[in-house]
Amino acid sequence: MVIAVPREVLPGENRVSITPDVTSKLIKKGFSVNVQKDAGINAGFTNGQYESAGAKIVEKAEELYASADIILKVQRPVEQPETGKNELDLFKEGQLLITFMYSLHYFELAKKCAEKKINVISMDVIPRTTLAQKMDALSSQANIAGYKAVILSANYLRKIFPLMMTAAGTIQPARIVIMGAGVAGLQALGTARRLGAIVEVSDIRPSVKEEVESLGGRFIEVETDENMQDAGGYAKEASEEFLKKQKELIFKHVTNADIVITTALVPGRKAPVLVTEEMIKNMRPGSVVLDMATEFGGNCELSEKGKIISKHDVTIIGEQNLPSLIATNASEVYAKNLLALLEHISKDGVVKLNFEDEIVKGSVITYNGELIHERTKQMMG
């Protein structure tokens, strides 16, 4: 089967779905790989490196898509800035697209894929099981994003992170509050601690307290009897009562912090607002808030998607694509996630989808002209 690797066209996206290293591994597995010219250039991978790995370089997107059985992407299909055409128009019936579709948010796009008889596997709904760990692209990208969130916040803070004893006196360490102790939050915690900051972490799941403390963080605990985690290990939508309690407790910690990093996402829902304007008004001048959830509505009342703004003398960072800022490493781990998935669903360079398999069943969104992913169907009513 022929795999196509297009250049990403979403503005600000620097990642590429497959690296030269993974290209050679896929060819050994029996696939052919066609890469669009300059597809990897923004992630630090040259056309020459892909050719040395055995890939064929294709100039035009039309030719690339026409040649393919499988299309590997990072972003969902979007309109191409230079032609004004949607990438979906380039697909042929029966092709397999593997990408971050986020069909629980972009269900109309999933519906269009079904209508065009494009088969879609979405990397954001790979089941979180032991077997699927190597394919868990949400976690691999969240790890990168959590690290970058701290580095970016540090850049805008007017203070240093560690405690510093100098002849001119002692400089106190920065105080950081992280909201959400998922993969991104825990990576942010580890990064901030290594830089010497005091870190407090809030999460609606009491079960993560031990992990937070093992990484040197202080856990901000909201007393509750509610179970805040679903069967898949994702955070559930919290009740009004819980959110009210959480906001009251968090207010004190946020207004005492130098940096607040928010990471809370609920699949298929608008991101919960955790940092209100009132909190920001009461933060110290020069503080920083970084909102990692801006693509899906934002955790901060004042953040703006894709923008860095200043309100009430607080810098609010709304960068929606943190992994793209570390495109080399983000592409390397994503390519390995895709390789693990393709190894799981193919034999001798041919993909065969077995719907008895829990990974296939959980991640295929559309198949043979039908929208078959249960949670996406529910979102559409």
C-alpha positions as CSV (number, residue, x, y, z in Angstrom):
1,M,0.0,0.0,0.0
2,V,1.1,3.6,-0.7
3,I,1.4,6.0,2.2
4,A,1.2,9.7,1.4
5,V,2.7,12.4,3.8
6,P,1.3,15.8,2.8
7,R,2.7,19.2,3.9
8,E,0.4,20.6,6.7
9,V,-1.5,23.6,5.6
10,L,-3.1,24.8,8.8
11,P,-1.5,28.2,9.7
12,G,1.1,27.8,12.4
13,E,1.5,24.0,12.1
14,N,5.1,23.1,11.8
15,R,4.9,19.4,12.5
16,V,5.0,16.5,10.0
17,S,3.3,13.2,10.4
18,I,6.3,11.0,9.4
19,T,10.0,11.5,9.9
20,P,12.8,10.0,7.7
21,D,13.6,7.5,10.4
22,V,10.1,6.1,10.5
23,T,9.9,6.3,6.7
24,S,12.6,3.7,6.3
25,K,10.9,1.5,9.0
26,L,7.6,1.6,7.1
27,I,9.3,0.7,3.8
28,K,10.8,-2.3,5.6
29,K,7.3,-3.3,6.6
30,G,6.3,-3.4,3.0
31,F,4.7,0.0,2.4
32,S,5.7,2.6,-0.2
33,V,6.0,6.2,1.1
34,N,5.4,9.3,-1.0
35,V,6.2,12.6,0.8
36,Q,5.1,16.1,-0.5
37,K,8.1,18.4,-1.2
38,D,9.1,20.3,1.9
39,A,6.6,18.5,4.1
40,G,9.2,18.1,6.9
41,I,11.2,21.3,6.4
42,N,9.6,23.3,9.3
43,A,10.2,20.3,11.6
44,G,13.9,20.1,10.5
45,F,13.7,17.2,8.1
46,T,14.9,17.8,4.5
47,N,13.7,16.3,1.2
48,G,17.1,14.7,0.9
49,Q,16.7,12.9,4.2
50,Y,13.4,11.5,3.1
51,E,14.8,10.4,-0.2
52,S,17.8,8.7,1.5
53,A,15.2,6.8,3.7
54,G,13.6,5.5,0.5
55,A,10.7,7.9,0.0
56,K,9.6,9.4,-3.3
57,I,9.3,13.2,-3.2
58,V,6.1,14.5,-4.9
59,E,5.8,18.2,-5.8
60,K,2.0,18.8,-5.9
61,A,-0.6,17.9,-3.4
62,E,-3.0,16.7,-6.1
63,E,-0.5,14.2,-7.4
64,L,0.4,13.1,-3.9
65,Y,-3.3,12.4,-2.8
66,A,-4.0,10.6,-6.2
67,S,-1.2,8.2,-5.6
68,A,-2.1,7.1,-2.1
69,D,-4.0,4.4,-0.3
70,I,-3.3,5.8,3.2
71,I,-2.8,9.5,4.1
72,L,-1.0,10.3,7.3
73,K,-1.5,13.8,8.7
74,V,-1.2,15.8,11.9
75,Q,-4.1,18.1,11.5
76,R,-7.7,17.6,10.3
77,P,-8.3,18.4,6.6
78,V,-8.7,22.2,6.2
79,E,-8.9,24.8,3.5
80,Q,-5.6,25.3,1.6
81,P,-4.6,29.0,1.8
82,E,-3.0,29.1,-1.7
83,T,-5.9,27.4,-3.6
84,G,-8.9,28.1,-1.3
85,K,-9.9,24.4,-1.8
86,N,-10.4,22.1,1.2
87,E,-7.9,19.2,1.5
88,L,-10.9,16.9,1.6
89,D,-11.5,17.7,-2.1
90,L,-8.2,16.0,-2.9
91,F,-9.3,12.6,-1.4
92,K,-10.5,9.6,-3.3
93,E,-13.2,7.2,-2.2
94,G,-11.9,4.4,-0.1
95,Q,-8.7,6.1,1.1
96,L,-7.7,5.8,4.7
97,L,-6.9,9.0,6.6
98,I,-5.1,8.8,9.9
99,T,-4.9,12.1,11.8
100,F,-6.0,14.1,14.8
101,M,-9.6,14.6,13.6
102,Y,-11.1,15.6,17.0
103,S,-14.5,14.4,15.7
104,L,-16.2,15.0,19.1
105,H,-15.6,18.7,18.3
106,Y,-15.6,18.8,14.5
107,F,-18.4,16.2,13.9
108,E,-19.6,18.0,10.7
109,L,-16.1,17.3,9.2
110,A,-16.4,13.6,10.2
111,K,-19.9,13.5,8.5
112,K,-18.3,15.0,5.3
113,C,-15.6,12.3,5.4
114,A,-18.4,9.6,5.6
115,E,-20.2,11.2,2.7
116,K,-17.1,11.2,0.6
117,K,-16.5,7.5,1.6
118,I,-13.1,8.4,3.2
119,N,-12.2,6.0,6.0
120,V,-10.8,7.8,9.1
121,I,-8.8,6.8,12.1
122,S,-8.5,9.6,14.6
123,M,-5.5,9.6,16.9
124,D,-7.2,11.6,19.7
125,V,-9.6,8.6,20.4
126,I,-7.0,5.8,20.6
127,P,-8.1,3.8,23.7
128,R,-5.9,4.4,26.7
129,T,-5.0,0.8,27.3
130,T,-1.7,-0.9,28.0
131,L,-1.6,-2.4,24.5
132,A,-2.3,1.0,22.9
133,Q,0.3,3.0,24.9
134,K,2.8,3.2,22.1
135,M,0.1,4.6,19.8
136,D,-1.1,7.2,22.4
137,A,-0.5,10.4,20.4
138,L,-2.5,12.6,22.7
139,S,-0.1,11.7,25.5
140,S,3.0,12.1,23.4
141,Q,2.0,15.6,22.2
142,A,0.7,16.6,25.7
143,N,4.1,15.8,27.1
144,I,5.8,18.1,24.6
145,A,3.1,20.8,25.2
146,G,3.5,20.6,29.0
147,Y,7.3,21.2,28.8
148,K,6.9,24.1,26.3
149,A,4.1,25.7,28.5
150,V,6.6,26.2,31.3
151,I,9.4,27.5,29.1
152,L,7.1,30.0,27.3
153,S,5.6,31.2,30.6
154,A,9.1,31.7,32.0
155,N,10.0,33.8,29.0
156,Y,7.2,36.3,29.9
157,L,7.6,36.3,33.7
158,R,9.7,39.2,35.0
159,K,11.3,36.9,37.6
160,I,13.5,33.9,37.8
161,F,12.3,30.4,38.8
162,P,14.8,29.2,41.5
163,L,15.6,30.5,45.0
164,M,18.9,32.4,44.6
165,M,21.2,33.6,47.3
166,T,23.3,36.5,46.2
167,A,25.5,39.1,47.9
168,A,22.7,41.6,47.3
169,G,20.2,39.4,49.2
170,T,17.9,36.4,48.6
171,I,15.7,36.1,45.6
172,Q,12.5,34.1,46.4
173,P,11.5,31.2,44.0
174,A,8.6,31.7,41.6
175,R,5.3,30.2,42.6
176,I,3.4,28.3,39.9
177,V,-0.1,26.9,39.9
178,I,-0.9,24.2,37.4
179,M,-4.6,23.3,36.7
180,G,-5.0,19.7,35.6
181,A,-2.7,16.8,36.4
182,G,-3.0,14.9,33.2
183,V,0.1,14.2,31.0
184,A,0.6,17.9,30.1
185,G,0.1,19.1,33.7
186,L,2.5,16.5,35.1
187,Q,5.2,17.3,32.5
188,A,4.7,21.0,33.3
189,L,5.1,20.2,37.0
190,G,8.3,18.3,36.4
191,T,9.8,21.0,34.2
192,A,9.0,23.8,36.6
193,R,10.4,21.9,39.6
194,R,13.6,21.2,37.7
195,L,13.9,25.0,37.1
196,G,13.5,25.5,40.8
197,A,10.0,26.9,41.2
198,I,7.5,26.1,44.0
199,V,4.6,24.3,42.2
200,E,1.0,23.7,43.3
201,V,-1.3,21.5,41.2
202,S,-5.1,21.3,41.2
203,D,-7.1,18.5,39.6
204,I,-10.7,17.3,39.9
205,R,-9.5,13.7,40.4
206,P,-8.2,13.0,44.0
207,S,-6.5,9.9,42.6
208,V,-3.7,12.0,41.1
209,K,-2.5,13.4,44.4
210,E,0.2,10.8,44.8
211,E,1.7,11.4,41.4
212,V,1.8,15.1,42.0
213,E,3.6,14.7,45.3
214,S,6.0,12.2,43.8
215,L,7.1,14.9,41.4
216,G,7.7,17.4,44.1
217,G,4.4,19.3,43.7
218,R,1.8,20.3,46.3
219,F,-1.7,19.1,45.6
220,I,-4.6,21.5,46.0
221,E,-7.4,19.2,47.2
222,V,-11.1,19.9,46.8
223,E,-13.1,17.7,49.2
224,T,-15.7,15.8,47.2
225,D,-17.6,12.5,47.1
226,E,-18.0,12.7,43.3
227,N,-16.1,10.3,41.0
228,M,-14.3,12.7,38.6
229,Q,-12.9,10.1,36.2
230,D,-14.6,8.2,33.4
231,A,-14.0,4.5,32.5
232,G,-11.4,5.6,29.9
233,G,-9.3,7.5,32.5
234,Y,-10.3,10.9,31.2
235,A,-11.5,13.7,33.4
236,K,-15.3,13.9,33.5
237,E,-17.4,17.1,33.3
238,A,-17.7,18.4,36.9
239,S,-20.9,19.3,38.6
240,E,-21.8,23.0,39.3
241,E,-21.4,22.4,43.0
242,F,-17.9,21.0,42.6
243,L,-16.8,23.8,40.2
244,K,-18.0,26.4,42.7
245,K,-16.0,24.8,45.6
246,Q,-13.0,24.5,43.3
247,K,-13.1,28.1,42.3
248,E,-13.3,29.3,45.9
249,L,-10.3,27.3,46.9
250,I,-8.3,28.0,43.7
251,F,-8.9,31.8,44.1
252,K,-6.5,32.0,47.0
253,H,-3.8,29.9,45.3
254,V,-4.1,31.7,41.9
255,T,-3.9,35.2,43.3
256,N,-0.7,34.2,45.1
257,A,0.9,32.7,42.0
258,D,3.4,34.2,39.6
259,I,2.4,31.8,36.8
260,V,-0.8,29.9,36.3
261,I,-0.9,27.1,33.6
262,T,-4.3,25.6,32.7
263,T,-4.5,22.2,30.9
264,A,-8.2,21.1,31.5
265,L,-10.0,19.5,28.6
266,V,-13.1,17.4,28.5
267,P,-13.5,15.4,25.3
268,G,-16.4,16.6,23.2
269,R,-17.2,19.6,25.5
270,K,-16.2,23.2,25.7
271,A,-13.2,23.6,28.0
272,P,-14.3,24.5,31.6
273,V,-13.5,28.1,32.8
274,L,-11.1,27.8,35.7
275,V,-9.5,31.3,35.8
276,T,-12.0,34.1,36.0
277,E,-11.4,37.8,35.3
278,E,-11.9,38.4,39.0
279,M,-8.9,36.1,39.7
280,I,-6.8,37.9,37.1
281,K,-7.7,41.3,38.6
282,N,-6.4,40.1,42.0
283,M,-3.1,38.6,40.6
284,R,0.2,40.4,41.2
285,P,1.2,42.8,38.4
286,G,3.6,41.0,36.0
287,S,2.1,37.6,36.6
288,V,1.5,35.2,33.7
289,V,-1.4,32.9,32.7
290,L,-0.9,30.3,30.0
291,D,-4.1,28.7,28.7
292,M,-3.5,25.4,27.0
293,A,-7.2,24.9,26.1
294,T,-7.8,27.8,23.8
295,E,-8.6,25.7,20.8
296,F,-11.6,24.3,22.6
297,G,-12.9,27.5,24.3
298,G,-10.2,28.1,26.9
299,N,-9.9,27.7,30.7
300,C,-9.3,31.4,31.2
301,E,-12.1,33.8,30.8
302,L,-9.9,36.4,29.1
303,S,-7.6,34.3,27.0
304,E,-7.7,34.7,23.2
305,K,-7.0,31.8,20.8
306,G,-3.6,32.2,19.2
307,K,-2.8,35.5,20.9
308,I,-0.6,36.8,23.7
309,I,-2.4,39.7,25.4
310,S,-2.1,41.8,28.6
311,K,-5.1,42.4,30.9
312,H,-5.0,44.0,34.4
313,D,-1.1,43.9,34.0
314,V,-1.2,40.1,33.7
315,T,0.2,38.5,30.5
316,I,-2.3,35.9,29.1
317,I,-0.8,33.4,26.6
318,G,-3.4,31.7,24.3
319,E,-1.0,29.7,22.2
320,Q,-3.2,26.9,20.8
321,N,-0.5,24.7,19.3
322,L,2.4,24.3,21.7
323,P,3.7,21.0,20.2
324,S,4.2,22.9,16.9
325,L,6.7,25.2,18.7
326,I,8.9,22.1,19.3
327,A,8.2,20.6,15.9
328,T,11.2,18.3,15.6
329,N,10.6,16.3,18.8
330,A,6.8,16.5,18.5
331,S,7.0,15.1,14.9
332,E,9.4,12.3,16.1
333,V,7.1,11.0,18.8
334,Y,4.0,11.4,16.7
335,A,5.6,9.4,13.8
336,K,6.4,6.6,16.2
337,N,2.8,6.6,17.4
338,L,1.7,6.2,13.8
339,L,4.2,3.5,13.2
340,A,3.0,1.5,16.2
341,L,-0.6,1.9,15.0
342,L,0.3,0.8,11.4
343,E,2.2,-2.2,12.7
344,H,-0.8,-3.2,14.7
345,I,-3.4,-2.9,11.9
346,S,-1.3,-4.2,8.9
347,K,0.6,-7.2,7.6
348,D,3.2,-7.1,4.8
349,G,2.4,-3.5,3.9
350,V,-1.4,-4.0,3.7
351,V,-3.9,-2.6,6.2
352,K,-6.8,-4.8,7.3
353,L,-9.2,-3.3,9.8
354,N,-10.4,-5.9,12.3
355,F,-13.4,-4.4,14.1
356,E,-13.2,-7.1,16.8
357,D,-10.0,-5.4,17.9
358,E,-10.6,-2.8,20.7
359,I,-8.1,-0.3,19.3
360,V,-9.7,-0.4,15.8
361,K,-13.2,-0.3,17.2
362,G,-12.3,2.7,19.5
363,S,-10.5,4.8,16.9
364,V,-12.2,4.3,13.5
365,I,-14.5,7.3,13.0
366,T,-15.9,6.6,9.5
367,Y,-15.8,3.4,7.4
368,N,-17.4,2.5,4.0
369,G,-19.4,5.7,3.8
370,E,-20.8,5.5,7.4
371,L,-20.1,7.4,10.5
372,I,-19.5,4.5,12.9
373,H,-17.8,6.0,16.0
374,E,-20.4,5.8,18.8
375,R,-19.4,8.9,20.8
376,T,-19.2,11.1,17.6
377,K,-22.7,9.9,16.7
378,Q,-24.0,10.9,20.1
379,M,-22.5,14.4,19.7
380,M,-24.5,14.8,16.6
381,G,-27.7,13.8,18.4
